[in-house]
Amino acid sequence: MNLGLFGLEGEEKAAKFLKKQGYRIIDKNFQTRFGEIDIIAENKEYIVFAEVKARSEKSIAEPKEFVDLKKQRKIIKTAEIYLSENTTEKQPRFDVVEVKKENGKTIVNHIINAFEVE
């Protein structure tokens, strides 16, 4: 499968998963000059900035390992811009949603509060 296509499929599966967990999807692929946030969602308590990492069965590393400190900083800066343009009373939270293939099945793993603002 084309990696870009699997990435898009991964984002769709992540959004579907979050909806089933009671989140409302506010935005997808929010971009600034600093970076992009794959999914912005909310529940009763939090506004969630979610990075989706999709990997095929052939990947050696776990998807979450690709969200390094540099990527976290870009996501945080982009979230700050989003929040400056869209006020909310909800607490921000940074999650990672892993989408991976295992034995031909798609597995979704939601890592809540995967990283924090320093």
C-alpha positions as CSV (number, residue, x, y, z in Angstrom):
1,M,0.0,0.0,0.0
2,N,1.2,3.5,-0.8
3,L,2.5,5.1,2.4
4,G,0.8,8.4,1.8
5,L,-2.5,6.6,1.1
6,F,-2.1,4.6,4.3
7,G,-1.4,7.8,6.2
8,L,-4.7,9.3,5.0
9,E,-6.5,6.1,5.8
10,G,-4.9,6.2,9.2
11,E,-6.2,9.7,9.9
12,E,-9.7,8.6,8.9
13,K,-9.5,5.5,11.1
14,A,-8.2,7.7,14.0
15,A,-11.0,10.2,13.6
16,K,-13.6,7.4,13.5
17,F,-12.1,5.9,16.6
18,L,-12.1,9.2,18.5
19,K,-15.8,9.7,17.5
20,K,-16.7,6.3,18.9
21,Q,-14.9,7.3,22.1
22,G,-17.2,10.3,22.5
23,Y,-15.0,13.0,21.0
24,R,-16.3,15.6,18.6
25,I,-14.0,16.3,15.7
26,I,-13.5,20.1,15.3
27,D,-10.9,20.3,12.6
28,K,-8.5,18.1,10.6
29,N,-5.1,19.0,9.1
30,F,-5.0,22.5,10.7
31,Q,-1.9,24.2,9.3
32,T,0.2,27.2,10.2
33,R,3.7,28.1,9.1
34,F,5.0,26.3,12.1
35,G,3.4,22.9,11.4
36,E,0.2,20.9,11.2
37,I,-2.1,19.2,13.6
38,D,-3.8,16.1,12.2
39,I,-7.0,16.2,14.3
40,I,-8.4,18.7,16.7
41,A,-11.2,17.2,18.8
42,E,-13.0,17.8,22.1
43,N,-14.9,16.1,24.8
44,K,-16.6,17.5,27.8
45,E,-13.3,18.4,29.5
46,Y,-10.5,18.8,27.0
47,I,-9.7,20.2,23.6
48,V,-7.4,17.6,22.1
49,F,-4.6,18.1,19.6
50,A,-4.0,14.7,18.2
51,E,-1.0,13.6,16.1
52,V,-1.8,10.5,14.0
53,K,1.0,8.1,13.2
54,A,0.2,5.3,10.8
55,R,2.7,2.5,10.1
56,S,2.5,-0.6,8.1
57,E,3.4,-4.1,9.3
58,K,6.9,-3.7,7.9
59,S,7.8,-0.8,10.2
60,I,10.4,-1.6,12.7
61,A,9.6,1.2,15.2
62,E,6.3,1.9,17.0
63,P,4.4,4.7,15.5
64,K,4.6,6.9,18.6
65,E,8.4,6.9,18.4
66,F,8.1,9.2,15.4
67,V,6.7,12.0,17.5
68,D,10.1,13.3,18.7
69,L,10.7,16.5,20.7
70,K,11.0,18.6,17.5
71,K,7.7,17.4,16.3
72,Q,6.1,18.0,19.7
73,R,7.3,21.6,19.7
74,K,5.8,22.2,16.3
75,I,2.5,20.7,17.4
76,I,2.5,22.8,20.6
77,K,3.3,26.1,18.7
78,T,0.5,25.3,16.1
79,A,-1.9,24.5,19.0
80,E,-1.1,27.9,20.6
81,I,-2.0,29.6,17.3
82,Y,-5.2,27.7,17.1
83,L,-6.2,28.6,20.6
84,S,-5.4,32.3,20.0
85,E,-7.8,32.2,17.1
86,N,-10.4,29.9,18.8
87,T,-11.1,30.6,22.4
88,T,-12.3,27.8,24.7
89,E,-12.6,27.1,28.4
90,K,-11.4,23.6,27.9
91,Q,-8.0,22.4,28.9
92,P,-5.7,21.6,26.0
93,R,-4.2,18.1,25.8
94,F,-1.8,16.5,23.4
95,D,-2.5,13.0,22.3
96,V,-1.0,10.5,19.8
97,V,-3.2,8.1,17.9
98,E,-1.3,5.2,16.5
99,V,-2.7,3.3,13.6
100,K,-0.9,0.2,12.6
101,K,-1.3,-3.0,10.7
102,E,-0.8,-6.3,12.5
103,N,-1.5,-9.6,10.8
104,G,-3.6,-7.9,8.2
105,K,-5.8,-6.1,10.8
106,T,-5.8,-2.4,11.6
107,I,-5.1,-1.6,15.3
108,V,-5.8,1.8,16.8
109,N,-4.0,2.8,20.0
110,H,-5.0,6.2,21.6
111,I,-2.2,7.5,23.8
112,I,-3.8,10.1,26.0
113,N,-1.6,13.0,27.2
114,A,1.3,11.7,25.2
115,F,3.3,14.9,25.8
116,E,2.9,18.2,27.6
117,V,3.9,21.8,27.2
118,E,7.3,22.4,29.0
